[in-house]
Amino acid sequence: MNPRARWHPWAMLAPTLLLLAGFFLLPIGVAAFESLYSWDLLTPPRYVGMANYQALAAHGALLQVALRTLGYSAMVVAGTMTLGLGLALLLDRPGRFFGFVRASVFSAYVVSWVAVALLWMWMLDGNAGIAGTLLRALGAPRVALLGDPAWALPALAVVGVWKLTGYAMIVFLAGLQGVPRSLLEAAALDGAGAWNRFRHVTMPLLAPTAAFVATTSLVTSFQAFDVVRIMTQGGPARATELFVYAIYEQIFLNLSVGRASALTVVFFVLLLAVAALQLRVWRMRGSER
Amino acid sequence: MSGRGKGLPLLLLACVAAAAWLVPYAWMVVTSFKTLPEIVAHPGAPLPEHLDVGAYREVFATLPVARYMGITVFMAVTIALAQIALALPAGYALAKLRFVGKRWAFGVVLACLLVPAQATFVPVFLLFAKTHVVNTMTALVLPFAASALGTFLVRQALLSVPDEIIEAARMDGAGEWTIVYRVLAPMLKPTLVSLFLVSFVFHYNDYFWPLVMTTDDSVRTLPLGVALLREQGTGVRWHIVMAGNVVLSLPVLALFALAQKHLVRAVSARS
């Protein structure tokens, strides 16, 4: 439709475009600019070229943060997808009981990360946590998971999985509604067992949903910060220093604007790479139809 | 498709799933009613000796809970309402109006979908620090007053509204703003309710942005306050932390119980 006046569309869009550009696009450019300077917030900034990037990359520190973040994301994505799909298949049944279980699982997605992180910190407490008590009853040795460099990151991933599985389950449940019952019944009449029906009917039809869940969970877990800040502060021995927490440390603990900006730029580039992957996957799913 | 003869194992599995999510909540509530000596002596006791509300008293004594809650709810409601108020005209222009530069404008909205606040907080913090906006409600609300997702969803919803409705309203002499807020908004009620709930819950729960945008108590939100309970407390005051957790989670869980259908639809509709 034609607008009544030429300026109408722009008046309607102006607040949104200005706020979005000002707070989401422009800052990336500013970060790229600041990343070329050394600035501690107190003395005047000094131009240093690529020195911030070089310092971050020295001894493979930057690569380690990136790989650690990817590792955390991989664990969270694998866990939420497996559990989310399993629970969706299990709970896609009528009745109040199954509805209640679905709501219980999903509720964790609605509760604050703060509450979830603190609750799991208490459950994983080395001395008095019930998780440790339970594991010891099964014969495991006494370990403070969050204090152990080998176990801290997987422990955080477990918390992430607990928080996000409800989301994956809900999206898979929506996807399951798109699997025609008649197709499954026809397969059953042809003698296909439950596994074969799942493998050859449900799974191919769920592939686009799975791709969506995988990429959105990847983006979400890549930005993880709250669990780190609350449960481990990046420790022990940097074992849980994820990307956003590394940026936070640079600016608020080291007062290094330049390095924080350089990390921000790298973080943004990695996010773009993930987004490109996302787009590719969604295109693929589009062409399959 | 109902599992003939395998009902019991399925039921048991479902019970295990329910337990995996409900036992932690139960543990949080149980712990909050214990006392410090109990936690030290029998940390794994499934029930408190008696319902002791000392931990809650301690939470309310340490934190200005009502003020933090007020700040948090005000912030979340303001953000959610602003997002709806701005997304409606923007979505209308993108979905219904023909003008030069539309693709470009829509491109900006789509690009912003990809940028999380975690990638912008360093420059935004510097800007706010320079302009003395840190530690104000503005710092918490303004960056989120416009929502790329909200604009996108409103545009999508408006695409399926027939042009005739708008033409008829124009014939009746309605101005463009009346059309947006009085004619179209009521038709988009399900979308707007979902948008409000998702936005409210996200910002009520948010820890990251209030953490980086505040350095003192002036606009501290409840999630920050509850996290502080843990940071201030040395060692094993877990009953107090869990009581804070209950206070923080109860409003969202109540909202979830009331508006479960909307929230679930909002999450699954995005796929």
Chai-1 contact restraints between the chains, C-beta under 6 A:
chainA,res_idxA,chainB,res_idxB,connection_type,confidence,min_distance_angstrom,max_distance_angstrom,comment,restraint_id
A,M1,B,K96,contact,1.0,0.0,6.0,A-B,restraint_1
A,M1,B,D163,contact,1.0,0.0,6.0,A-B,restraint_2
A,N2,B,R98,contact,1.0,0.0,6.0,A-B,restraint_3
A,P3,B,L97,contact,1.0,0.0,6.0,A-B,restraint_4
A,H8,B,E176,contact,1.0,0.0,6.0,A-B,restraint_5
A,P9,B,A93,contact,1.0,0.0,6.0,A-B,restraint_6
A,P9,B,L97,contact,1.0,0.0,6.0,A-B,restraint_7
A,P9,B,F99,contact,1.0,0.0,6.0,A-B,restraint_8
A,M12,B,P89,contact,1.0,0.0,6.0,A-B,restraint_9
A,M12,B,A90,contact,1.0,0.0,6.0,A-B,restraint_10
A,M12,B,A93,contact,1.0,0.0,6.0,A-B,restraint_11
A,L13,B,A90,contact,1.0,0.0,6.0,A-B,restraint_12
A,L13,B,A93,contact,1.0,0.0,6.0,A-B,restraint_13
A,L13,B,A105,contact,1.0,0.0,6.0,A-B,restraint_14
A,P15,B,L86,contact,1.0,0.0,6.0,A-B,restraint_15
A,T16,B,L86,contact,1.0,0.0,6.0,A-B,restraint_16
A,T16,B,A90,contact,1.0,0.0,6.0,A-B,restraint_17
A,T16,B,A146,contact,1.0,0.0,6.0,A-B,restraint_18
A,T16,B,T151,contact,1.0,0.0,6.0,A-B,restraint_19
A,L17,B,V108,contact,1.0,0.0,6.0,A-B,restraint_20
A,L19,B,A145,contact,1.0,0.0,6.0,A-B,restraint_21
A,L19,B,A146,contact,1.0,0.0,6.0,A-B,restraint_22
A,L20,B,C112,contact,1.0,0.0,6.0,A-B,restraint_23
A,L20,B,A146,contact,1.0,0.0,6.0,A-B,restraint_24
A,L20,B,A148,contact,1.0,0.0,6.0,A-B,restraint_25
A,F23,B,P143,contact,1.0,0.0,6.0,A-B,restraint_26
A,F24,B,C112,contact,1.0,0.0,6.0,A-B,restraint_27
A,F24,B,V115,contact,1.0,0.0,6.0,A-B,restraint_28
A,F24,B,T120,contact,1.0,0.0,6.0,A-B,restraint_29
A,P27,B,T120,contact,1.0,0.0,6.0,A-B,restraint_30
A,P27,B,P123,contact,1.0,0.0,6.0,A-B,restraint_31
A,P27,B,V124,contact,1.0,0.0,6.0,A-B,restraint_32
A,V30,B,P123,contact,1.0,0.0,6.0,A-B,restraint_33
A,A31,B,V122,contact,1.0,0.0,6.0,A-B,restraint_34
A,A31,B,P123,contact,1.0,0.0,6.0,A-B,restraint_35
A,L87,B,A17,contact,1.0,0.0,6.0,A-B,restraint_36
A,L90,B,L13,contact,1.0,0.0,6.0,A-B,restraint_37
A,V101,B,A14,contact,1.0,0.0,6.0,A-B,restraint_38
A,V101,B,A17,contact,1.0,0.0,6.0,A-B,restraint_39
A,V101,B,A18,contact,1.0,0.0,6.0,A-B,restraint_40
A,S104,B,A18,contact,1.0,0.0,6.0,A-B,restraint_41
A,S104,B,W21,contact,1.0,0.0,6.0,A-B,restraint_42
A,S104,B,L22,contact,1.0,0.0,6.0,A-B,restraint_43
A,V105,B,W21,contact,1.0,0.0,6.0,A-B,restraint_44
A,S107,B,F256,contact,1.0,0.0,6.0,A-B,restraint_45
A,A108,B,W21,contact,1.0,0.0,6.0,A-B,restraint_46
A,V110,B,V201,contact,1.0,0.0,6.0,A-B,restraint_47
A,V110,B,V252,contact,1.0,0.0,6.0,A-B,restraint_48
A,V110,B,F256,contact,1.0,0.0,6.0,A-B,restraint_49
A,V111,B,S249,contact,1.0,0.0,6.0,A-B,restraint_50
A,V111,B,V252,contact,1.0,0.0,6.0,A-B,restraint_51
A,S112,B,N205,contact,1.0,0.0,6.0,A-B,restraint_52
A,S112,B,P223,contact,1.0,0.0,6.0,A-B,restraint_53
A,S112,B,L248,contact,1.0,0.0,6.0,A-B,restraint_54
A,W113,B,Y207,contact,1.0,0.0,6.0,A-B,restraint_55
A,V114,B,Y207,contact,1.0,0.0,6.0,A-B,restraint_56
A,V114,B,P223,contact,1.0,0.0,6.0,A-B,restraint_57
A,V114,B,V226,contact,1.0,0.0,6.0,A-B,restraint_58
A,V114,B,A227,contact,1.0,0.0,6.0,A-B,restraint_59
A,A115,B,N245,contact,1.0,0.0,6.0,A-B,restraint_60
A,A115,B,L248,contact,1.0,0.0,6.0,A-B,restraint_61
A,A115,B,S249,contact,1.0,0.0,6.0,A-B,restraint_62
A,L118,B,R230,contact,1.0,0.0,6.0,A-B,restraint_63
A,L118,B,V241,contact,1.0,0.0,6.0,A-B,restraint_64
A,L118,B,N245,contact,1.0,0.0,6.0,A-B,restraint_65
A,L119,B,P24,contact,1.0,0.0,6.0,A-B,restraint_66
A,L119,B,M28,contact,1.0,0.0,6.0,A-B,restraint_67
A,W122,B,W238,contact,1.0,0.0,6.0,A-B,restraint_68
A,A128,B,P43,contact,1.0,0.0,6.0,A-B,restraint_69
A,I130,B,G44,contact,1.0,0.0,6.0,A-B,restraint_70
A,T133,B,G44,contact,1.0,0.0,6.0,A-B,restraint_71
A,I170,B,V264,contact,1.0,0.0,6.0,A-B,restraint_72
A,I170,B,V267,contact,1.0,0.0,6.0,A-B,restraint_73
A,I170,B,S268,contact,1.0,0.0,6.0,A-B,restraint_74
A,V171,B,S268,contact,1.0,0.0,6.0,A-B,restraint_75
A,V171,B,S271,contact,1.0,0.0,6.0,A-B,restraint_76
A,A174,B,S268,contact,1.0,0.0,6.0,A-B,restraint_77
A,F212,B,S271,contact,1.0,0.0,6.0,A-B,restraint_78
A,Q223,B,P116,contact,1.0,0.0,6.0,A-B,restraint_79
A,Q223,B,Q118,contact,1.0,0.0,6.0,A-B,restraint_80
A,F225,B,F208,contact,1.0,0.0,6.0,A-B,restraint_81
A,D226,B,Y207,contact,1.0,0.0,6.0,A-B,restraint_82
A,I230,B,A227,contact,1.0,0.0,6.0,A-B,restraint_83
A,V244,B,Q118,contact,1.0,0.0,6.0,A-B,restraint_84
A,I251,B,V122,contact,1.0,0.0,6.0,A-B,restraint_85
A,A260,B,V122,contact,1.0,0.0,6.0,A-B,restraint_86
A,S261,B,V122,contact,1.0,0.0,6.0,A-B,restraint_87
A,T264,B,V122,contact,1.0,0.0,6.0,A-B,restraint_88
A,F267,B,A119,contact,1.0,0.0,6.0,A-B,restraint_89
A,F268,B,A119,contact,1.0,0.0,6.0,A-B,restraint_90
A,A275,B,L114,contact,1.0,0.0,6.0,A-B,restraint_91
